[in-house]
Structures are given as structure tokens and as C-alpha cells.
Amino acid sequence: MAVATSIDPGPLLVLMGLVEANAILIASGAIRSASCRLEARGRLGPPLLVLVAGLLSAVLLNDAVVLQAAPMMWSLADTPESRRPLLLALLLAAVNVGSSIGPYGNPQDALILHHYNLGPHELLAFTLPAYTPILALLALAAYLAAPRSPGPGEAWECPPIHEGLASLGLGLVLLTTLAGLTGHEWIGPLAGTLAVLLLGLARRVDWPAIIVVGAAYIGARTVLGLLHLRPPTTPLETYEWGVLLSVAVSNVPATAALLGAPWRPLHLAVNLAGLVHPYSSMANMLGLRSAGARWRDVLLPGLAVAVPALLYGLILALH
């Protein structure tokens, strides 16, 4: 009974609202049009998307950002010479890293902020210098990995956008995000469900994504609740346990299990471990699902990004 009551349904309600809003945005043509406009910028398109998605994740929930940005990146580099898996891995890393900068960019940071009674200024004094260099390097890597620019004579005709549906979808994203941050998580899925039903878009909602990600979240929280782990007390132990648990059961349940440990190494561990593989972060799972990519597509590129990031995090955690 105690384990069941420890499972917070808030993240799942926010997830449902965001997936419903995403279905409306897809129907509006906004994602296809944005992908086309970025692709027209040639080699600058991928780094711009990585940088913008990372910065937006610092102020919005990263799940909301990755649902829109991942399909853009996956189609943006859809050419014979493309490096789509690497570019998508860089985008997922940017969303995870960018969300670590802001106090409410992801659920694990919100848990840390409230449990340790941190002020936003105190958190930003740590996160800005810690994570901004990583985000800049990810954008540089995306530029180097991007396909070459199109020929100067090539014309780009991007598909039109249904402005009404696009405005409704973006409004639902903002509503769901703000409702989640203020403890009224039920508002987003209620508004989203009414919208997709009235518009006849219920079949376009990715219900399996909600079920799969929700089941993974509940399963991880249940396992950790049964283990009754004691929080570590030293920075090194905190970092090690934060990385191991995040890789094993994803970073939000890992954070909940380790609250009480030193917060700085915990913050670094759970956020940077989200880069390791597609299931170590809820944002990764949603990004792969919305892009239509497979987990094995980004596994090796993701590890190539995660290993140096984790070594960097270890240095910061010990100092």
C-alpha cells in the first residue's frame, strides 16, 4: 500500500496532455512545415534545432519540446548522406541537458528544487555554468555532423500550416506545462481530451506511447519503493548511485529514491545519465516514439555523447 501511494500520477497526467497536444500540432502541419524551413537552411538547420530545443527545454517541460523537435530532426536530415541517428542522439542530449538548466525543465529537477528548499537563483548559479558548455558543444557537434547545404538554385516549397489547429496545439502545450508546474496536472489531459474528441483527432493520438512510458514509470517507481534504499552521504557515492539507478530505471524514479543525498552530485548524475540510452529518460522515449525511430538507431551515438558528459559530471561532482 505504501508503495502504491508513493507513485505520483502527476508526470503521467502531464504526459497525456502533451501527447494529445502533439496530435493536434501534427494534424496542423506545423511540424512538417517547421522541418522544411529548417532543412532549407542547410547545414545550419541541425545546430539551430539542437540549440533552440535545448534552450526551450530550460523554460518549458522537456517532454513538450522533444515531442515537436524529434520528428523535425529525424526528417530534417532525410537524405542519402544523412547522419540521422547521430543528429537525433544530439538532439535528445540537448533536450535533457537544456532542461537541467531551468528549475522546472524536467520532473527530477522539480523534485530536487522542492525537497532541498532551493531558490531558483541558487539552482541557476549551479546549473548555468555546469550545463551551458555541454549544450554549446552539442550544437557544434550537430553542425559538424549535418549534411551539406543545398545548392543555391534549389527551391524550397514548404507545406502550409493550419493556423487555427497550430495555435490550439501550442496553447495546449503551454496550458499543460503551466498546469503541471502549479500542481494542477489534471487540467492538461482534460483540455486535451476534449479538444481531440471535438476535432475528431482521437485516432491520431499516440495512445501506445502513453501506455508504454506510463508502465515503465510505474514499474520503476514500484521496484525502487520495494527496495527502500538509503540515500548516500558522499558526493562520489551519490554520483555513482545516481548514474546507476538512472540507467537501470530512468532518472525520475532514481531521483525520488535518492532524495536526501547531496543535491549537486545528485543533480549532475540523474540528468547526465539520461543521455546514456533511450530508456534512461522519459524525454528520450517520447522523442524516439514521436520521430518514428528505433531504440537501437540511437544507442551507440547516444553512448558516444554520454560517456564524455558523465566524465565531465564526475569532475564537477567531486569539486
C-alpha positions in Angstrom: 0.0 0.0 0.0 2.8 2.4 0.9 4.5 1.7 -2.5 1.3 2.4 -4.4 0.7 5.7 -2.6 4.3 6.7 -3.4 3.7 6.7 -7.1 3.0 10.3 -8.2 0.5 10.3 -11.1 1.4 13.9 -12.0 4.0 13.2 -14.6 1.7 10.7 -16.3 -1.1 13.3 -16.5 1.2 15.8 -18.0 2.4 13.3 -20.5 -1.1 12.5 -21.6 -1.9 16.2 -22.1 1.3 16.8 -24.1 0.8 13.7 -26.4 -2.8 14.9 -27.1 -1.5 18.4 -27.9 1.2 16.9 -30.2 -1.5 15.1 -32.2 -3.2 18.4 -32.9 0.1 20.0 -33.9 0.9 17.1 -36.3 -2.6 17.5 -37.8 -2.0 21.2 -38.3 1.1 20.6 -40.5 3.2 22.8 -38.2 5.9 20.1 -37.6 6.3 19.3 -41.3 6.5 22.9 -42.2 9.0 23.7 -39.5 11.2 20.8 -40.6 11.1 22.0 -44.2 12.1 25.6 -43.2 15.0 24.3 -41.1 16.1 22.0 -43.9 16.2 25.0 -46.2 18.9 26.4 -44.0 21.1 23.6 -44.9 24.0 22.8 -42.6 22.7 25.4 -40.1 19.4 23.6 -39.6 20.5 20.8 -37.2 22.6 23.0 -34.8 19.9 25.6 -34.7 17.3 23.0 -33.8 19.7 21.5 -31.2 20.3 24.9 -29.6 16.7 26.1 -29.7 15.3 22.8 -28.4 17.9 22.9 -25.5 17.1 26.5 -24.5 13.3 25.9 -24.8 13.7 22.9 -22.5 15.1 25.2 -19.8 11.9 27.1 -19.6 9.3 24.5 -20.7 8.9 20.9 -19.8 11.4 18.9 -21.9 8.7 16.4 -22.8 6.8 19.2 -24.6 9.8 20.2 -26.5 11.1 16.8 -27.6 7.6 15.8 -28.9 7.9 18.6 -31.5 11.7 18.7 -32.1 12.5 14.9 -32.5 10.3 14.4 -35.6 11.8 17.6 -37.1 15.3 16.4 -36.7 14.5 12.9 -38.0 13.1 14.2 -41.2 15.4 17.2 -41.4 18.4 15.1 -42.4 16.5 12.6 -44.5 19.0 12.4 -47.4 21.2 9.5 -48.6 24.3 11.1 -46.9 22.4 11.9 -43.7 23.5 11.0 -40.2 20.1 10.9 -38.7 20.9 8.6 -35.7 23.7 10.8 -34.6 21.7 14.0 -35.1 18.8 12.6 -33.2 21.0 11.5 -30.4 22.5 15.0 -30.2 19.0 16.5 -30.1 17.9 14.1 -27.3 21.0 15.0 -25.4 20.4 18.7 -25.9 16.8 18.4 -24.6 18.0 16.6 -21.5 20.9 18.9 -20.8 18.9 22.1 -21.6 16.1 21.0 -19.2 18.7 20.6 -16.5 19.4 24.4 -16.5 16.0 25.6 -15.5 14.3 24.8 -12.2 11.2 23.2 -13.9 12.6 21.9 -17.1 12.0 18.3 -16.1 10.4 16.3 -13.2 13.6 15.3 -11.5 14.8 18.9 -11.1 11.5 20.0 -9.7 11.8 17.2 -7.1 15.3 18.4 -6.1 14.2 22.0 -6.0 11.4 21.3 -3.6 13.0 18.7 -1.5 16.1 20.8 -0.7 14.1 24.0 -0.5 16.4 25.6 -3.1 15.6 29.0 -4.5 15.7 29.4 -8.3 18.7 31.7 -8.1 20.6 29.2 -6.0 19.9 26.5 -8.5 20.7 28.6 -11.6 24.0 29.6 -10.0 25.0 26.0 -10.2 23.2 24.8 -13.4 24.2 27.6 -15.8 28.0 27.2 -15.6 27.6 23.4 -15.3 25.4 22.6 -18.3 25.7 25.5 -20.7 29.1 24.4 -22.1 27.7 20.9 -22.8 24.8 22.5 -24.8 27.2 24.6 -26.8 29.3 21.6 -27.7 26.2 19.6 -28.7 25.2 22.4 -31.1 28.8 22.4 -32.5 28.7 18.6 -33.0 25.4 18.9 -34.8 26.9 21.4 -37.2 29.8 19.2 -37.9 27.5 16.1 -38.4 24.9 17.9 -40.5 24.5 17.3 -44.3 25.9 19.9 -46.6 23.9 22.9 -47.6 21.6 22.6 -50.6 22.5 24.1 -53.9 21.9 27.8 -54.3 19.4 27.2 -57.1 17.3 24.7 -55.2 13.8 26.0 -54.4 12.0 25.0 -51.2 8.2 24.9 -51.1 7.2 24.1 -47.6 3.7 22.7 -46.8 1.1 25.1 -45.4 0.1 25.3 -41.8 -3.5 25.3 -40.5 -3.1 28.3 -38.2 -6.1 27.5 -36.0 -5.0 24.0 -35.2 -1.4 25.1 -34.7 -2.5 27.8 -32.3 -4.7 25.4 -30.4 -1.9 22.8 -30.2 0.6 25.3 -28.9 -1.9 26.7 -26.4 -2.5 23.2 -25.0 1.3 22.7 -24.7 1.6 25.8 -22.6 -1.5 25.1 -20.6 -0.3 21.6 -19.8 3.1 22.8 -18.9 1.9 25.6 -16.6 -0.7 23.4 -15.0 1.9 20.8 -14.3 4.2 23.3 -12.7 1.5 24.6 -10.4 0.2 21.2 -9.2 -2.9 21.1 -11.4 -1.7 18.3 -13.7 -5.3 17.1 -14.4 -6.1 20.3 -16.4 -3.9 19.5 -19.4 -5.3 16.0 -20.2 -8.8 17.2 -19.6 -8.5 20.0 -22.1 -6.6 17.8 -24.5 -9.1 15.0 -24.4 -12.0 17.4 -25.0 -10.1 19.0 -27.9 -9.2 15.8 -29.8 -12.7 14.4 -29.3 -14.4 17.6 -30.6 -11.9 17.8 -33.6 -12.2 14.1 -34.4 -8.5 13.5 -33.9 -8.7 10.9 -31.2 -7.2 8.2 -33.6 -4.2 10.4 -34.2 -3.2 10.5 -30.5 -0.3 8.2 -29.8 -2.1 6.2 -27.0 0.5 3.4 -27.0 3.2 6.0 -26.1 1.2 7.0 -23.0 0.7 3.3 -22.0 4.4 2.2 -22.6 6.0 5.2 -20.9 3.5 5.1 -18.1 4.0 1.5 -17.5 7.8 2.0 -17.4 7.4 4.9 -14.9 5.1 3.0 -12.6 7.2 -0.2 -12.8 10.4 1.7 -11.9 8.8 3.6 -9.0 7.3 0.3 -7.7 10.7 -1.5 -7.8 12.5 1.3 -6.1 9.7 1.6 -3.5 10.2 -2.0 -2.6 13.9 -1.7 -2.2 13.8 1.1 0.5 17.2 2.5 -0.5 19.1 4.7 2.0 20.4 7.9 0.4 24.2 8.0 0.1 26.1 10.6 2.0 29.2 11.4 0.0 29.4 13.2 -3.4 31.1 10.2 -5.1 28.6 7.7 -3.8 25.7 10.0 -4.7 27.0 10.4 -8.3 27.6 6.6 -8.7 24.2 5.6 -7.4 22.5 8.4 -9.3 24.0 7.2 -12.6 23.5 3.5 -11.9 19.8 3.9 -10.9 19.0 6.3 -13.7 20.5 3.9 -16.3 18.6 1.0 -14.7 15.2 2.5 -14.1 15.3 6.0 -15.6 16.2 9.3 -13.9 12.9 10.4 -12.4 12.4 7.3 -10.2 16.1 7.4 -9.4 15.9 10.9 -8.2 12.9 10.1 -6.0 14.8 7.2 -4.4 17.9 9.2 -3.6 16.4 12.4 -2.2 18.4 13.3 0.9 21.8 12.7 -0.7 24.0 15.8 -1.5 22.0 17.6 -4.1 24.7 18.9 -6.5 26.2 15.5 -7.4 22.6 14.0 -7.5 21.5 16.7 -9.9 24.5 16.0 -12.2 24.1 12.2 -12.0 20.5 11.9 -12.8 20.5 14.5 -15.6 23.6 13.4 -17.4 22.7 9.7 -17.0 19.6 10.5 -19.0 21.9 10.6 -22.1 23.1 7.0 -21.7 20.4 5.1 -23.5 16.8 5.6 -24.8 15.1 4.4 -21.7 17.1 6.3 -19.1 14.9 9.4 -19.6 11.2 9.8 -20.3 12.1 12.5 -22.8 14.2 10.0 -24.8 11.4 7.5 -25.0 8.9 10.2 -26.2 11.4 11.6 -28.7 12.0 8.2 -30.3 8.4 7.5 -30.4 7.4 10.8 -32.0 10.2 10.6 -34.5 9.4 7.0 -35.5 12.9 5.9 -34.7 14.1 2.7 -33.1 16.0 2.5 -29.8 18.9 0.8 -31.5 19.2 3.6 -34.0 20.5 6.0 -31.3 22.0 3.6 -28.8 25.7 3.8 -30.0 25.6 7.6 -30.9 23.9 8.3 -27.5 26.7 6.4 -25.7 29.3 8.4 -27.6 27.7 11.6 -26.3 27.0 10.3 -22.8 30.4 8.9 -21.8 32.4 12.3 -22.0 29.4 14.1 -20.4 29.4 11.6 -17.5 33.2 12.1 -17.0 32.7 15.8 -17.0 29.9 15.5 -14.5 32.1 13.3 -12.2 34.8 16.0 -12.2 32.2 18.6 -11.2 30.6 16.4 -8.6 33.9 15.9 -6.8 34.7 19.6 -6.8 
